[in-house]
Each structure stands twice: as C-alpha cells, then as structure tokens.
C-alpha cells in the first residue's frame, strides 16, 4: 500500500498466498507481477457490470489488455494513450517519486 491508499477504496489488498489462490481459481480477468508486486482485476464484479449492459474502463498495460481480449473479446474496445515523449514519461514518473529508480 502506498501512503494515503485505503483498502477497499483505492484497491483491494490481499496477501500473496490469497492472490496466488485467486489466480489458481481463475478469479482475475487479468493479472500481472510487476516489480515483485502482484496486481489483478477481479472477474466477478466486472462481469456483473458487463452482464447488466454497463461499460467498464480499465487503466492497465498492454499485457493486461491482451488477457482481457482472451477472456472477453466480444466486449473489448482497446484504446492506448501514450505520453507525448519519452522525456515527458520520465518526468512524470520522476515527479511521482513513488517507484524505484533503475
């Protein structure tokens, strides 16, 4: 959890064992391991919204998008938004000051 984040508001935080169990049970539409952390989109609430005819917007990387395409291709519209330049991306990440520098 980052400073200021609240479980159930910003994200739902689970321990690694629970996350791995959820992966095994197919509980995620998409998931990834990033810098030794795991992130995923729970299947049940998203599918409930889609089944009600509602749209769902994701802010995920291209790998997650590929997983969504495999899970629900009939419901997916892909839009990729890129920063104006690599320098702008670097400046945004640096000013955020929440990630390790490599």
N, C-alpha and C positions, 0 to 999 in steps of 0.2 A: 504494500500500500504506500502510495506517495503521501506526503504531508497534505492534510486537508481532504483527502479522499474518505468517503464514508461507505461502508459495506451496505449494499442494497440500494444506494443512490447512484454512486459513480460506476460501480461494478459490483459483482457478487464474487467475494473472495472465498476460495476453498483451499484446503491444504493439498499438497502434491498427491498424496495417496487417493484422496477423493477425486481429484481431477483425473488421475490415471484410470480410476474405476469408471468415471463418466465416459472417457474415451472408449474404453472397452465395451461399454453398454450402448455406444452409438448415440450418446446424449447431446453431442455437438453437431451442428451443421458444418462448422469449420473450426479448426483449431491449429495452433502453431506453438512451437517452442522458440522463444526469442531471448537471447542473452540469458539463458538458464531460467527464464520465467516462462510460464505457460499461459496462453490466452485462448479463449474459445467463445463461440456464440451458441448458447443453449438452443437446442432444436425445438422443444415443446412450445415455448411462448411465441417463437417466430412462426411456426406452422399454424398455431391457433389464429394469429393475426391474418396470415395469408388465407386460411380457410374461411375467414369472415369477409374476405374480399378487400382487406386493407393492404396498403403498401408498407414496406419496411425498408428503411435506409440504413446501409452499413457503411462504416468508415474503417475499411480493412485493406490489407495489401493485396497484391495480385495473386499470391498463393492462396489466400483465403477465398478470393473471388473464384479461383479455379475449383476449389472444393464446393462452393455454393453452386457452381454450374453443374457439377457432377450430382449434387444432391437434389436440386430443383431447377433443372434447365428451363422448364416451361414458365417459370416465374421470375426469371432473371433478366435485368437490363443492366449492362455494365457501362459505367462512366468513370474514366480515370482523369483525375485532376493533378497536374504536375506543377511544381514550383516554377517560377519564371526562369530560374537558372540554378546551377549547382551552387553558386556563391550565395544565392538567396536561401537555399535549403540549409546550407552550412550556418548561415547567420541565424536562421530560425531555431535550429537545433541548439546552437551555442547559447542563444539568449534564453532558451527554455531552461538550460542548466539543470536538467534532471537526469541526464544519461551519462554513462561513462564515455570518456573520450578515447578513441583508438587511433 
